[in-house]
Amino acid sequence: MTQFLDLGRQPLANGFISPEWFHDEQFYNLRVDFNPDTKLVSILPPFPNKEQLFNASYSYRSGMSQTMRNHFKEASKLFPGPSQILEIGSNDGTFLQNFDPKRISFIEPCSNFALEMQKKGYYGINKFWNHETAEQILEYRGKVDVVYAANCMCHIPEIVDAFSAVEKVLAPGGVFVFEDPSLLEMLKRVSYDQIYDEHVHIFSVIALCELLGMAGLKIFRVEHLPDIHGGSNRIWASRNVVDSRNPIEEDIREEVAQRLHEKFCYHIFADEVLESKEKLRKTLIRHKNDGKKIISLGATSKSTIVFNYCGIGLELIDYVTDTTPEKQGLYTPGTHIPIIAPKETIEADIAFLGAWNFEKEICENEKEFLAKGGKFITHVPYVREISK
C-alpha cells in the first residue's frame, strides 16, 4: 500500500446537518492509497461504514439535474427489449423508470428510494449488493441479460466480491455495464473532490481489467463520458464478448503513458492538489477583502471535501443554494454554512461552483447573472473565474 494524499479531517460528505446535531457530528481522516499490485486507487480505512452513508435519509437525487435526466434517457436506449435488466444502485429511479417494470428489477440500499420505486410497481430489494442479494435476484427472476450500475460500483469496498456477484446473475452472453468516475480524468482535472467517503475507489481501466478478471469477467468496450460526474467511463464487460469496434488497448496505452500504473504520478497529483487549495483560498479571500458577496451553488459531496480541506466557511461563503428540497434548511457538513433554496436570480457578486461538474448547465441557466457582471469561481481543472 502506498498512501499519496491526505485530505484531512472530513465529515460525512452527504451528511447535511441541522444545528442540534453539530455537537455530535462524525469525522474521519480522508487518506488515499495506490495499490501497486492491483493498481487500484482507494481511500484508506477507517472510514464511515456503508449503513451510515446509504440509508433512509440519503439526499442525493440524480433526477434533480437535467443533465442526468438526459443522460439516463439516452443510456436506456442502449438496451432495447426484450432483455431482462438489473440495476444496482437505482437511486431515485431516473434510469429505472425508462423501462416497463416487467423488464427491470433493482437493488437499492436507501429505503426512501427503494420504497418510492416499489410503490410505482418495480420489483427491487432494499439491501446492499452482494452474493446474498444476487441469490435473491436469481430466485425471483433468474439470470439477467444486463446488469447496469451508474456511480455505484466505486462505492463498494469489497469490489471483487461485488463483481463476482454480478457474474453469478448474468445469463450466457449477458453484459455488465457500469459507469464510474475516471481516475485518468480526475488526475488531468486535479478534481480531488471526486474522492470522498462514498467513493471508496476511483477506477482506472488498468485496475478494472485486473479486478474484473478475478471475477471471471473481461472488459470489451470503454466509453468516455466527459460531462458525467466530472468525467466518467462507461465500462462494458462480459465473460467472453469481444468488440473489435472499440479496442480497450487504446485506453490502456493512454493510462500507461500517463503512468497510472506507477506511484510516481500520484505524488505529482498530490502536489497539484495542495497548489489548488492554496490558490482557491487566496482567490476567495481577495474577493472577500474587496467587499464582494460570495455564495456557493450546489450542496454537494464534492463541495464538502473542498470546504473542509481548504478551510472555507462562513467567513468566506454567505450561504449555499441547492435545488434538492431535503437539503434546504440544513447546513453543510463540517463547515456549517446554511443551505437555502435557489432564488430567482443569484443575489451575489461571486458564486463558487460546488457542482462544477454541471458547469455547462449552470452557465446556461444563469446567463442573466453573468450578463450583469457576476462571476463564477471553480477550482477545476485549475482555479479560475468564469465571466461573460
Buried (B, 14 or more C-beta within 10 A) or exposed (E): EEEBBBBBEBBBBBBBBEEEEEEEBBBBEBBBBBBEEBBBBBBBEEBBEBEEBBEEEBBBBBBBBEBBBEBBEEBBEEBEEEBBBBBBBBBBBBBBBBBEBEBBBBBBBBBBBBBBBBEEEBBBBBBBBBEEBBEBBEEEBEBBBBBBBBBBBBBBBBBBBBBBBBBBBBEEEBBBBBBBBBBBBBBEBBBBBBBBBBBBBBBBBBBBBBBBBEBBBBBBBBEEBEBBBBBBBBBBBBBEBEEEEEBBEEBBEEBEEBEBBEBEBBEEBBEBBEEBBEBBBEBBEEBBEEEEBBBBBBBBBBBBBBBBBBEBBEEBBBBBBBBBEBBBEBBBBBBBBBBBEBEEEBBBBBBBBBBBBBBEBBBEEBEEBBEEEBBBBBBBBEBEEBEE
